């Protein structure tokens, strides 16, 4: 996992409905397992934007939410 700060979000989605987001990473590209990710232009990935404080158990259950909603 990488922690970052959202800097900008595109106003209009692309053809597939995706939004482009610029993210700043205060700890560079070091994961929660202390591994370095090599930077490449236009890297893509999935993200979960946290906007509220949750208990640890709630955060763990949110990871499974997408599995059951498919």
FENFENPE-V113928 format. One record per residue. N is the residue number from 0. RES is the residue in three letters. D_CENTER is the distance of its C-alpha to the mean C-alpha in whole Angstrom. Layout:
BEGIN
N|RES|D_CENTER + N|RES|D_CENTER
END
This chain:
BEGIN
0|UNK|8 + 1|UNK|7 + 2|UNK|8 + 3|UNK|8 + 4|UNK|9 + 5|UNK|9 + 6|UNK|13 + 7|UNK|13 + 8|UNK|13 + 9|UNK|15 + 10|UNK|18 + 11|UNK|19 + 12|UNK|17 + 13|UNK|18 + 14|UNK|21 + 15|UNK|18 + 16|UNK|17 + 17|UNK|13 + 18|UNK|12 + 19|UNK|12 + 20|UNK|10 + 21|UNK|11 + 22|UNK|9 + 23|UNK|11 + 24|UNK|11 + 25|UNK|14 + 26|UNK|14 + 27|UNK|14 + 28|UNK|13 + 29|UNK|14 + 30|UNK|12 + 31|UNK|13 + 32|UNK|16 + 33|UNK|17 + 34|UNK|17 + 35|UNK|16 + 36|UNK|14 + 37|UNK|17 + 38|UNK|16 + 39|UNK|17 + 40|UNK|17 + 41|UNK|14 + 42|UNK|12 + 43|UNK|10 + 44|UNK|7 + 45|UNK|5 + 46|UNK|2 + 47|UNK|4 + 48|UNK|6 + 49|UNK|9 + 50|UNK|12 + 51|UNK|15 + 52|UNK|16 + 53|UNK|17 + 54|UNK|19 + 55|UNK|18 + 56|UNK|19 + 57|UNK|17 + 58|UNK|14 + 59|UNK|15 + 60|UNK|17 + 61|UNK|14 + 62|UNK|12 + 63|UNK|16 + 64|UNK|16 + 65|UNK|14 + 66|UNK|17 + 67|UNK|20 + 68|UNK|19 + 69|UNK|20
END
